[in-house]
Amino acid sequence: MPKASQKKSEKPIEELSYEEALTELEGIVESLEGEQSPLEDSMKLFERGQALVARCGSLLESAQLKVQKLVGDVPVPFEDESE
């Protein structure tokens, strides 16, 4: 995700869906890994990335709580695909 278009369309983090936050986070990681940017720009990207990680974690936790309410206290086993 190019920085110029990222800044123009940058939504507040609390308004992002999980998919939007994850996509933006992936773009930030690519940007930080791929190009040499001034330290200040890299720090801003890193800070936004940290906030996006927190947003994704919060949304996943919320989804987990909703699933727990739907299934109750009964654990739902997942099949082990390695067998």
N, C-alpha and C positions, 0 to 999 in steps of 0.2 A: 504494500500500500504506500504510494508516494506521499511524502510529507505534505506537499502543497494541498492535495485533495483531502488528506486526512484532517488538516486544520480547518478547511472550509466546511466540511460535513461533520465535524466533531460534535457529537451529542453529549449532553451530560451523562455521566456514567450510570447514574441511578435510573435513567430512562432506557438503557440498553437491555435488549433481551439477551439470554444466554448466548445464542448463536451470534448476535452482533458483537457482543463483548469478546467472545472467543476468536472471531474472525479478525477483529481489530488487534487483539493481543498477538495473534500469529503474525500479523503485519509488522507490529512493533519488534517482535523477536527477529524477523527477517532483516529489518532495517538495522537493528543494533548489531547483528552478526555480519551483515554484508558490507556496510559502507563505513568509512571513517567520517564521522561527524564531529563538529565542535563539541567539547565536553558539556557545555550548557545544554545543547540540543539533546545529547544523549541522556543527560540527567532528566530532562523533561519527559522524554520517551519512557525512561525507566520508571519514573514516578507514575505516569499514566498507566503503564503496564502493571505496576503493583496494585493500583486501584482497580484495574480490570480483573486481576486475579482475585481480589477480595469480592468483587461483584459476582464473578462466576461461582466462587465458593458459597456465597450467600444464597444465590439462586438454586444451587444444587442442594444445599441444606434445606431450603424451603420445599423443594420437590420431594426430598426424602421424608420430611415430616408429613406431607400430604399423602404419600404412599403408605406410611405407617398408619395414618388415620383410616385409610381405606381398607387395609388388611388387618388392622388391629394389632394385638401383641403377638400374633402367630408369625414366626419367622418364615420367610419365603426362601427356600433353598434354590440356589442356582445350580444348573447342571455343570459338572466338571467336564470341560471340553477336551482335557488332556487324555482321557481314557479311551 
